[in-house]
Amino acid sequence: MVRLRPDQLIILEGIHGLNPRLIPAALEARSFKVYASALTQLNLDRHNRVSTTDTRLIRRIVRDARDRGYSAADTISRWESVRRGERLHIFPYQENADAIFNSALAYELSVLRPLAEPLLRQVTHGTPESVESRASAGLAGLVPAD
């Protein structure tokens, strides 16, 4: 068992950090919870936008390739499971946050393009993952959509 002195802090980081089951009731009143996520869609013009979901997928494709060795197709094939997990285990608790940090940046797709585009081009044409890769990449202006 870990025992804290009255002047010590605990920093709990992670996507499940807002789940009330992770914070003992005795500490709830002394906790400060921050929800961080890309929350702003990018409006390309009056009729075209890049959704926060597409931006998050592009971020994840780049991160998974760099940190986990996954291909874009691997990440895309897991994406629906990730989204289902968010709906069940993340979004219901976002209202528990004391503060919200919008991590979306207007320029991030420009920064991610040289990293994401080669990964997206490696997705085999005609697979279920290729449909999603072309759609997300096209919306994000990375590679032309079919």
N, C-alpha and C positions, 0 to 999 in steps of 0.2 A: 504494500500500500504506500502511496506517495502522500506525504504530508507537506503542506505549504505553510510557510510563515505568513503572517498577516500582510507583509509588504511585498510578497512575491506575486508575479503575474503568470497566467497560463495563456499562451497563444495557441489556439486551435485553428489550424488551416485545413481547408479542404471543402469539397463540394457538399459534404454532408454536415458541415459545421453549424447549420441553422436548425438541425433536427433537435427538438427539445429533449429527446431521450439521451443526448450526449452531454447535457449539462445537468448536474444534480440540482434538485429544487433549491437546496440551500445556497447555491451560487448564482441562481438565476437573477436575482435582484442586483448582483454585483457584476454582471456580465455586460459586455458591449459587443454587439454582433454586426458585422459588415457583410453585405452581399455584393459581390463583384461579378459583373458580367457585361458582355457587349450588348448594350440595350438600344442603340440607335441604328436605324436602317439608313443606308446611303441612298439618297435620291439622285439618280443620274440625270433625269429630266422630269417633266410633268407626268410621264407615263411609265417610266422604267425605274426600278429601285433594286437595290441589293438588300435582301432581308437580313436581319440579325442572325437567323439560322444559317444562311449561306455564308456569311462572314465567319461564324463560329466553325462551320465545316472546313472552310479554307484554312483557318488557324490550326484546326486539329490535324488536317492532312499534313501540313508543314511540321507541326510538333511531333506527330507520330513517326514521320519519316526520320526526323533528326534524332529523336530520343528513344524510339522503340524499334526502329528498323522496319516499320510497316510500309507497304506500298500504299499509294492512294486508293487502289481497289480494296485493299484490306480495311482501311479506315472507312471507306464508303459502305462496305458490306456490314460493318458494325454500327453504322450511324443510326439506323432505326432502333436498335437496342439501346443506344445512348439516349436517344430522344424519349423512348419509353421510360427509361430510368429517371430522366429529368421530370417527366410528368408525374411519376409516382413518388420520387424521393427528394426532389429539389424544389420544384415550383410550389408545392403545397406549403413549404416552410419559408419562402422568401419574405413573406409578410412579417416574420419574426425578427427581421433585421432592424437594427436601430439606425443604420445608415446604409445607403446604396451608393456604390461606386460604379459609374458607367465607364467601362474600359474600352469602349469603341473609339476609334480614332479615324478622322475623316481621310487620312492619307494611308491607312494601313494596307489596303489592297495594292497600292502602288509599291509598298515595301515588300509585301508578300509575293507579288507577281513573279520575280525572277526565281523564287524558291518553289512556288506552287505550280507554275506552268509546266516545267519539265516533268513533274510528278503526275500531273493530270494527263499529259500526253502519253504516258506509259500505260494508261488503262486500256485494256484490250477492247477494240471496237466490237459492238454487238452484244456485250455482256450487260446484265442489269446495272452494274456499277458504271459502265460507260455512259448510260443515259443520264445518271445523276451527275457524273463528272462534267459532262458537256453542258448540262443545264446550269449547274452552279458556276462553272468557269465562264460560261457565256454571260451570265448575269453580272458576274464580277469583272467582266472585261478582260479576262485572262486569255482565253482562247475563243475563237469564233464558235458560236453554237451552230449545230447543224440545222 
